[in-house]
């Protein structure tokens, strides 16, 4: 039997392309022994959201993925974006590299975004010592991008340990900067077309997920599937060419030191101008095709995922939302699931684009007024008010 190396592990996990496959245990493979989980989340994200800074929170969460993947050479490793945080699974041989990247991004988030990032490295072996597991599946969102789905309870346990202050890593020196090449947040919020943008989190009730929880997930996916493209919040042709000045400022902060940010902003504006011109004229610029890129943005977006529970940000009308809420409330009453749900007028997109020439650029979707963080707060019973997001 051929041995799969750590570097090839995720690429060797079988692909599935129908999202309903997230509940099929046959699609999941256990992470190899010796792997680690690199985790991060924003401390006090609820206060930042209440102050209208959810785009900053999203930027910080996506920066974790960018920093770690850039540090390890952009290998094909499983990760998940959670709105106000992220998780990346890596071979143990890359633990020190991941520690340094997390420490650097922690300093950058604090110094440049004014937010506090909590970071940790948790051995997968420790989750298994608790009787849990970290199993990963590989969902093909498009022919060019795959996203990891996690099941087994291990990632949720690791997150709880991080929030309790366990597995913390040593801080980097002030002024340390991570490599955030490819991190981008240029797009303006994307308005709902069907009704409202709804961020939903549903996790199993007490105990392990059973057949009833799988039925709940499949039921929700089926309802969202009745609307165009599974209630995808990004139009099939891609988002409109509407760009956020605040987002461009954030991107310049991420990709250039203080003394070079004006030049970086001018470079970004030049890129945008060329992109729009090429799109309107319908002509490629070398290997870059603006119309194809815009379509790929929609196909490559991660608007739904599974990380020890269902997370999705969808565009649904009132009738479909009512049916989803009815399913969720019935499952909650029976102890099958806990859930949180947040409604808003638009979606936000934060991107990881190592190169626009390649078609494997990734786009992380969340609600524009609190999204997953507000949904999670409602699931745990914490009160949270929201303010308009600064975009």
Helices and strands as residue ranges (DSSP letters): H 9-12, E 15-16, G 19-23, G 25-27, E 29-30, E 36-43, H 45-50, H 54-71, E 79-81, E 85-90, G 92-94, H 95-108, I 109-113, E 116-123, H 124-129, E 135-140, E 146-151, H 154-163, E 183-184, E 190-191, E 196-204, H 211-224, G 228-231, H 245-255, G 258-260, H 261-281, H 290-299, E 304-306, E 309-316, H 318-333, E 337-344, E 346-352, E 362-367, H 371-380
